[in-house]
Amino acid sequence: MAHREVLTDAQVAHYRDTGYLVLEDRIPSEIIAAIRAEIARFEDEARGMTESNDRLDLEDTHTPESPRVRRIKLPHTTSDVMRDLLTSDHILAPVRDLIGPNLRLHTTKLNMKSAGYGAAIEWHQDFAFYPHSNDDVLAVGVIIDDMGEENGPLMVFPGSHKGPIHDHHLDGVFVGAMDLKACGYDLADAVALSGPAGSISIHHGRIVHGSALNTSDRDRRLLFYEMMAADAFPIMGSMTTFASIEEYNAKMLCGAPTLQPRLTDVPVRIPQPQPELNRSIYEVQSRLRARSFEKIA
Ligand SMILES: O=C(O)CCC(=O)C(=O)O
């Protein structure tokens, strides 16, 4: 049996079987409080803004007078608290238990999903956006507010990480979402990842997931750290971009980089051509004609 840092055999088996895991009580409350204070700082910054920029993605219903932020982009580059948490054992120890000691960052984002209007994210697979040479690719979600059925939780289809990569194209253009029914899924089989603030969720890069509009009176903020085994290399057309091997290796979170990709038998579709508006998943999915989730008027 392999030595593990934090996860039990049962937790590792659950992840392998279903493609997700929720770990309660993983992040100390003072770190969650510090992240909430950082979020307030970003919300202040949105006042007066007329359009999204490279730090903040704004809701369609945002106005400069009534700011509505739907995503803080790359928060590890603009917040010391969120950078330090990313490289801490709170996050990396369980990931090492699942996909090994050598980890490379893909990206970070904080999806706000505010009470009353926080935007939905249509069903998709992260691996459809960034196919790699193997699927030791996952996302850790840090639950900033208690997340339950009512406030737009992250939802997954257990076991879907073992299936195909579905078509995320419309009219020949990548739209970052799939047609759930056409792909044979029944909404009744989706599982909401619930947990109190300070929990983390982990979802496999191939798992089918999405989340509804938050019409409740409680915020649902979820900070994502997306990462992969260092020997999972991006495949042509993947949204993983880097200008040089030095820049690529600067994304290492722990362990050692390699120049030898591990190739496994994983399903791949190339997420190309990209739509013109492609600065965030919300923009990419905005071309959809049929939606699974409601949009706010
Ligand atoms: O925030 C959510 O509920 C889903 C996030 C997600 O899947 C994404 O941003 O790719």
The ligand as an SDF file (V2000), in Angstrom:
LIG
                    3D

 10  9  0  0  0  0  0  0  0  0999 V2000
  -18.2800   27.5430  -10.1480 O   0  0  0  0  0  0  0  0  0  0  0  0
  -18.8510   26.5330  -10.5270 C   0  0  0  0  0  0  0  0  0  0  0  0
  -19.8640   26.1110   -9.9860 O   0  0  0  0  0  0  0  0  0  0  0  0
  -18.3560   25.7100  -11.6860 C   0  0  0  0  0  0  0  0  0  0  0  0
  -17.0260   26.1450  -12.1440 C   0  0  0  0  0  0  0  0  0  0  0  0
  -16.4990   25.5240  -13.3690 C   0  0  0  0  0  0  0  0  0  0  0  0
  -16.8180   24.4170  -13.7060 O   0  0  0  0  0  0  0  0  0  0  0  0
  -15.5550   26.2840  -14.1650 C   0  0  0  0  0  0  0  0  0  0  0  0
  -15.3270   27.4700  -13.8590 O   0  0  0  0  0  0  0  0  0  0  0  0
  -14.9940   25.6890  -15.1100 O   0  0  0  0  0  0  0  0  0  0  0  0
  1  2  2  0
  2  3  1  0
  2  4  1  0
  4  5  1  0
  5  6  1  0
  6  7  2  0
  6  8  1  0
  8  9  2  0
  8 10  1  0
M  END
$$$$
